[in-house]
């Protein structure tokens, strides 16, 4: 865990990064399962989810009365390929192979854009995993997780383990994060040539944004510790994944530039 004393922000001629109103973000989670029909899913949720019920198109937490849209769909022959692409680190495992035999798919949908919303839908998805779900793919990031990993991430959300649930790093001439919009936060980008390990640099910076909720200004500088390289933080256009893409971040992006 990165704590405040390991991250330093050096302020220099800051210009505040402004937005007029908070954009809307939708979190969509895909969960293939063994349920032969909707009735079986309803029964398993009541029995095993740990406090949820499914009625109409709503999955509801009985204790908090919080509801999530839940769509029940037929099996999809492309599901295994999609999960392998989104979860290459666990491709070939028994957990991944079980997805090939799924009998149905559910899509859990909720308004995102805040840490609380991102954590709540994670818990709801974990209830579906306890009810027989085979894995979770975050459609609003493109990252897939086996059940044990997702359960651990939920268990340690108070330590912001959810960072690894939602945020992925794409590498090319530039390295950039995708997924921070699920929390209502900016993503980050850095030129590959400006860091020995740009993915880890962005991982530290985006984790800091999530765990510490700092007020960032364009013009501040950032370093992972006192002896590490220093980067200037500047506002940067968000990556455009195409109109209507769930990957798009309406909150903006910070670029780290080596000083």
C-alpha positions in Angstrom: 0.0 0.0 0.0 1.3 3.5 -0.9 0.8 5.9 1.9 0.9 9.7 1.9 4.5 9.9 3.2 5.7 7.9 0.1 4.1 10.3 -2.4 5.1 13.9 -2.6 3.4 16.8 -4.5 5.6 19.8 -5.2 3.6 22.8 -6.1 4.7 25.3 -8.7 2.6 27.9 -10.5 -0.6 25.8 -10.3 -3.6 26.3 -12.5 -6.7 24.5 -11.3 -8.2 21.8 -13.6 -11.9 22.7 -13.7 -15.1 21.0 -14.8 -18.5 22.7 -14.7 -20.6 19.7 -13.7 -20.0 16.1 -12.9 -20.5 13.8 -15.9 -22.4 10.6 -15.7 -20.7 7.3 -15.9 -22.1 3.8 -16.2 -20.4 0.7 -14.7 -21.2 -2.5 -16.5 -20.0 -5.9 -15.2 -20.3 -9.1 -17.2 -20.7 -12.4 -15.2 -21.2 -15.7 -17.0 -22.8 -18.5 -15.0 -24.1 -22.0 -14.8 -27.8 -21.0 -14.5 -29.9 -22.9 -17.0 -32.7 -20.3 -16.7 -33.8 -17.2 -14.9 -35.6 -19.2 -12.2 -32.5 -21.0 -11.2 -30.6 -17.7 -11.0 -33.3 -16.3 -8.7 -33.2 -19.3 -6.4 -29.4 -19.3 -6.2 -29.3 -15.6 -5.4 -31.8 -16.0 -2.5 -29.9 -19.0 -1.2 -26.3 -18.1 -1.6 -25.7 -14.4 -2.5 -25.4 -13.3 1.1 -28.2 -10.8 1.2 -29.5 -10.0 -2.3 -32.8 -10.7 -4.2 -33.5 -10.6 -7.9 -37.0 -9.4 -9.0 -38.0 -7.9 -12.4 -34.7 -6.5 -13.7 -33.4 -5.4 -10.3 -30.8 -7.0 -8.0 -31.4 -5.5 -4.6 -29.4 -5.6 -1.4 -31.9 -6.5 1.2 -30.2 -4.6 4.0 -29.4 -1.4 2.3 -32.3 -1.4 -0.3 -29.7 -0.4 -2.9 -30.7 -1.7 -6.4 -28.7 -2.5 -9.5 -30.0 -3.3 -13.0 -29.5 -7.0 -13.9 -29.9 -8.3 -17.3 -30.2 -12.1 -17.9 -29.0 -13.3 -21.3 -28.4 -16.6 -23.2 -24.9 -18.1 -23.4 -22.5 -16.4 -25.8 -20.0 -18.5 -27.8 -17.6 -15.6 -27.8 -17.4 -15.4 -24.0 -14.3 -17.4 -23.4 -12.3 -15.5 -26.0 -13.5 -12.2 -24.6 -12.4 -13.2 -21.1 -9.0 -14.5 -22.3 -8.4 -11.1 -24.0 -9.4 -9.2 -20.8 -7.6 -11.5 -18.4 -4.5 -12.8 -20.0 -2.7 -13.2 -16.7 -5.1 -16.1 -15.8 -5.7 -17.6 -19.2 -5.3 -21.4 -19.2 -6.4 -21.7 -15.5 -9.3 -24.0 -14.5 -11.2 -20.9 -13.6 -10.9 -19.6 -17.1 -11.7 -22.9 -18.8 -15.0 -23.2 -16.9 -16.2 -20.1 -18.7 -16.4 -22.2 -21.9 -19.3 -24.3 -20.4 -21.4 -21.3 -19.1 -25.1 -21.7 -19.6 -26.1 -18.0 -19.3 -24.7 -14.5 -18.8 -25.8 -11.7 -16.6 -24.9 -8.0 -17.0 -24.9 -6.0 -13.8 -25.3 -2.2 -14.4 -25.2 0.8 -12.2 -24.4 4.5 -12.3 -20.7 4.9 -11.4 -18.5 8.0 -11.1 -17.8 7.7 -7.4 -15.7 5.4 -5.1 -18.9 4.4 -3.2 -20.7 3.4 -6.4 -17.8 1.4 -7.7 -17.5 -0.5 -4.4 -21.2 -1.1 -4.1 -21.5 -2.8 -7.5 -18.4 -4.8 -6.7 -20.1 -6.3 -3.6 -23.3 -7.0 -5.7 -21.1 -8.8 -8.3 -19.5 -10.8 -5.5 -23.0 -11.9 -4.4 -23.5 -13.2 -7.9 -20.2 -15.1 -7.8 -21.3 -16.7 -4.5 -24.5 -17.7 -6.4 -22.5 -19.6 -9.0 -21.0 -16.9 -11.2 -17.9 -18.0 -13.0 -15.9 -14.7 -13.2 -16.3 -10.9 -13.7 -15.4 -8.8 -16.6 -15.5 -5.0 -16.2 -17.0 -3.9 -19.5 -16.3 -0.3 -18.6 -12.6 -1.0 -18.4 -11.9 -4.3 -20.3 -10.4 -6.2 -17.4 -11.4 -9.7 -16.2 -11.0 -11.3 -12.8 -11.5 -14.9 -11.5 -13.8 -15.3 -8.5 -11.1 -15.6 -5.8 -9.4 -12.4 -6.9 -12.6 -10.5 -7.0 -13.6 -11.7 -3.6 -10.2 -10.6 -2.2 -10.6 -7.2 -3.9 -14.0 -6.7 -2.3 -12.7 -7.8 1.1 -9.9 -5.2 1.1 -11.8 -2.3 -0.5 -11.0 -0.3 2.6 -7.4 -0.5 1.4 -8.5 0.5 -2.1 -7.8 -3.0 -3.5 -10.5 -2.0 -6.0 -7.8 -0.1 -7.9 -6.7 -3.4 -9.4 -10.3 -4.3 -10.1 -11.0 -1.4 -12.4 -7.7 0.1 -13.7 -5.6 -1.2 -16.5 -2.6 0.2 -18.3 -2.2 0.3 -22.1 1.4 0.5 -23.5 2.5 2.0 -26.8 4.6 5.1 -27.5 2.6 6.4 -24.6 1.4 4.5 -21.6 -2.0 5.4 -20.3 -4.5 4.2 -17.7 -8.1 3.2 -18.4 -10.8 2.8 -15.7 -10.4 5.6 -13.3 -13.7 7.1 -14.5 -15.5 4.3 -12.7 -14.4 6.1 -9.5 -15.1 9.6 -10.9 -11.4 10.4 -11.3 -9.0 11.3 -14.0 -6.9 8.8 -15.8 -3.2 9.4 -16.4 -0.7 9.3 -19.3 3.0 9.4 -19.8 5.4 9.1 -22.7 7.1 5.7 -22.6 10.5 7.4 -23.0 10.1 9.5 -19.8 10.2 6.6 -17.3 12.1 3.4 -16.9 8.8 1.8 -15.8 6.0 4.0 -17.0 3.2 1.5 -16.1 4.4 1.4 -12.4 4.7 5.2 -12.4 1.1 5.5 -13.5 0.0 2.8 -11.1 1.5 4.7 -8.2 0.0 8.0 -9.4 -3.5 6.7 -10.0 -3.5 4.7 -6.8 -2.6 8.0 -5.0 -5.5 9.7 -6.7 -7.9 7.0 -5.5 -6.6 6.4 -2.0 -5.8 9.9 -0.9 -8.4 12.0 -2.9 -5.9 14.9 -3.3 -6.8 18.2 -4.9 -4.7 18.3 -7.9 -3.7 21.4 -9.9 -2.1 21.6 -13.3 1.5 22.7 -12.7 2.1 20.7 -9.5 4.8 18.1 -9.5 4.8 14.4 -8.5 7.3 11.9 -7.3 6.9 8.5 -5.8 9.5 9.3 -3.1 12.1 12.0 -2.3 14.8 10.3 -4.4 12.7 9.3 -7.4 12.4 11.4 -10.6 10.0 14.3 -10.5 7.1 14.8 -13.0 5.1 17.9 -13.8 1.3 17.3 -13.8 -0.5 18.9 -16.7 -4.1 18.6 -18.0 -4.4 16.5 -21.1 -7.3 15.4 -23.4 -8.8 12.1 -22.5 -8.2 9.1 -24.8 -11.1 8.8 -27.3 -12.2 5.2 -27.5 -15.0 6.0 -29.9 -18.5 7.5 -29.5 -20.5 5.7 -26.8 -17.6 3.6 -25.5 -17.8 2.6 -21.9 -14.0 3.2 -21.7 -14.2 7.0 -22.3 -13.3 9.1 -19.3 -15.4 12.3 -19.1 -13.4 13.5 -16.1 -10.2 14.2 -18.1 -6.7 13.0 -17.9 -3.5 14.1 -16.2 -0.2 13.9 -18.1 3.1 13.3 -16.3 6.0 15.1 -17.9 9.6 14.6 -16.7 11.0 17.8 -15.2 
